[in-house]
Amino acid sequence: MDVSKLLAAMTPEVYERMSFAVETGKWPDGTPLTSEQRDSAMQAVMLYQSKYNTEAQHMTVAAGGEIKFKTKAEFKREFSVPQENTSSDIARFEHDDL
């Protein structure tokens, strides 16, 4: 199949299903992938990512076809939440003595 035709026919929903299948080794209904299906799905996922992935995650194919590797520091910055309270307390409760 022509790459441009494949990408034109691939919807975001199809991409998500194929990505799930490649990651888990199973289709969303639980049916295991054959090695040929896994190879084909992985190629399709990478092609789709190279065309549409503008916010590449760690070790994905970014738009333009470059493989994106995020550093540990980039992940920490991405997942860190600004904290208003610098205390290490998770929760503090007061109770009345009876």
C-alpha positions as CSV (number, residue, x, y, z in Angstrom):
1,M,0.0,0.0,0.0
2,D,1.2,3.5,-0.8
3,V,2.3,5.4,2.4
4,S,0.2,8.5,1.6
5,K,-2.9,6.4,1.1
6,L,-2.3,4.6,4.3
7,L,-1.9,7.8,6.2
8,A,-5.0,9.3,4.6
9,A,-7.0,6.3,5.6
10,M,-5.8,6.2,9.2
11,T,-8.0,8.0,11.6
12,P,-6.9,9.0,15.1
13,E,-9.1,6.1,16.4
14,V,-7.3,3.6,14.2
15,Y,-4.0,5.0,15.3
16,E,-5.0,4.5,19.0
17,R,-6.1,0.9,18.4
18,M,-2.9,0.1,16.6
19,S,-0.7,1.8,19.2
20,F,-2.5,-0.1,22.0
21,A,-2.0,-3.3,20.0
22,V,1.7,-2.7,19.6
23,E,2.2,-1.7,23.2
24,T,0.3,-4.7,24.7
25,G,0.7,-7.4,22.0
26,K,-3.1,-7.7,21.8
27,W,-5.9,-6.0,19.9
28,P,-8.4,-4.1,22.1
29,D,-10.7,-7.1,22.1
30,G,-7.9,-9.2,23.6
31,T,-6.9,-11.2,20.5
32,P,-3.1,-11.6,20.4
33,L,-1.3,-10.1,17.5
34,T,0.7,-12.3,15.2
35,S,4.3,-11.3,14.6
36,E,3.4,-10.1,11.1
37,Q,0.5,-8.0,12.5
38,R,2.8,-6.5,15.2
39,D,5.4,-5.6,12.6
40,S,2.8,-4.0,10.3
41,A,1.0,-2.2,13.1
42,M,4.3,-0.8,14.4
43,Q,5.3,0.5,11.0
44,A,1.9,2.1,10.6
45,V,2.1,3.7,14.1
46,M,5.5,5.1,13.4
47,L,4.4,6.5,10.0
48,Y,1.4,8.1,11.6
49,Q,3.5,9.6,14.4
50,S,6.0,10.9,11.9
51,K,3.2,12.8,10.1
52,Y,1.0,14.0,13.0
53,N,2.9,13.7,16.3
54,T,3.7,17.3,17.3
55,E,4.1,16.6,21.0
56,A,6.3,13.6,21.0
57,Q,6.7,11.5,24.2
58,H,9.8,9.7,25.2
59,M,11.1,7.4,22.5
60,T,8.4,8.2,19.9
61,V,8.6,9.4,16.4
62,A,8.1,13.2,16.3
63,A,6.5,15.1,13.4
64,G,9.1,15.2,10.6
65,G,10.2,11.6,11.3
66,E,12.8,12.3,14.0
67,I,12.9,9.9,17.0
68,K,12.3,11.9,20.2
69,F,14.2,10.9,23.3
70,K,13.3,12.8,26.5
71,T,15.8,13.1,29.3
72,K,15.0,12.4,32.9
73,A,15.1,16.1,33.6
74,E,12.6,16.8,30.9
75,F,10.2,14.1,32.3
76,K,10.6,15.6,35.8
77,R,9.7,19.1,34.5
78,E,6.8,17.7,32.5
79,F,5.3,15.8,35.4
80,S,6.2,18.2,38.3
81,V,3.3,20.1,39.8
82,P,4.0,23.6,41.2
83,Q,3.4,23.3,45.0
84,E,1.8,26.1,46.9
85,N,2.7,24.6,50.3
86,T,6.3,23.5,50.7
87,S,5.4,21.4,53.7
88,S,5.9,17.7,53.4
89,D,2.5,17.0,55.0
90,I,-0.1,15.3,52.9
91,A,-2.9,16.0,55.2
92,R,-3.3,17.3,58.7
93,F,-6.3,16.6,60.9
94,E,-7.4,18.0,64.2
95,H,-9.6,16.1,66.6
96,D,-11.5,17.0,69.7
97,D,-10.6,15.1,72.9
98,L,-13.8,13.7,74.5
